[in-house]
Amino acid sequence: MKYFLVSIVSILVTLLIYSFVQQSAQDLAAQQRQADFLLHNSTYLPPLPDKISLAGEIVPLSDFEVRERLEREIFVNTFWQSQTILLLKKTKRWFPEIEKILKQQGCQMILNTLL
């Protein structure tokens, strides 16, 4: 009976050690996958130039709100390719209307290079 209890305890200890080692290996593999993901899938904001001008007007990048809004637009359009493609597709539909309004307002047609 004593040997039976010792063998049962040794089997339980062996199973416990095995499950601990197995769990440690799975945790290590999960940590490695997370590290690989972060290494290869990092997103970052492209650097902004010190000065930007649009239609002859200097963009006030020293204003926090202006800079933050510009960063947002650059970030969204850099990493949200589907939305950018949809917007580019819509330019053919909406540019004639925009062009007509700009002509009525007497604006220069520099925006057609942007659209």
Secondary structure, 3 states (H helix, E strand, C coil): CHHHHHHHHHHHHHHHHHHHHHHHHHHHHHHHHHHHHHHHCCCCCCCCCCCCEECCEECCCCCHHHHHHHHHHHHHHHHCHHHHHHHHHHHHHHHHHHHHHHHHHCCCCCHHHHC
